[in-house]
């Protein structure tokens, strides 16, 4: 793997957690288009089997498909994932790598494994954005009930929680969701985002910090 020692040229890794259909892929597309338009080289990795690729969707924006590379694999986490991510970075040398873990995989575990592999190699070769977890407000209470353990883990480890699709619920329900999330994780920054006008996109971009 190519080692990058200059902090200005290290790949910024953005791990985005959340349940299937919470809007992760759509958000990554929007973020990818923003950064690619700014001249950044973007890559994308998911271990969610059967996920759609992203680069094909960007063709209509006249972007170089090498700037948005999709690596869709079904892998065990640890060695296989870190190796696949390393190969992707070595091949493309991206400014930003978006990682979308499957819903049962903790975003914190993904970051810890990549940090561990980096330290094992004797170099700190990655920069990390705060861990993001997306919540589909229209499905929040069902997810909490049916996927309780995983839902609590996804919320607990997040450093930034995006309440997505807030335009699909009433204000009082949105407030209740926010309060419920705050009780589970009182330290995370909470952002809101809608389907129609994506009011949270700029705040998410600021959070990523590039």
Secondary structure by P-SEA (a helix, b strand, c coil): ccccccccccbbbbbbbbccccaaaaaaaaaaaaaaaabbbbbbbbccccccccccccccccccccccccccccccccaaaaaaaaaaaaaccccbbbbbccccccaaaaaaaaaaaaaaacccccccccbbbbbccccaaaaaaacaaaaaaaaaaccbbbbcccccccaaaaaaaaaaaaaacccbbbbbbbcccccaaaaaaaaacc
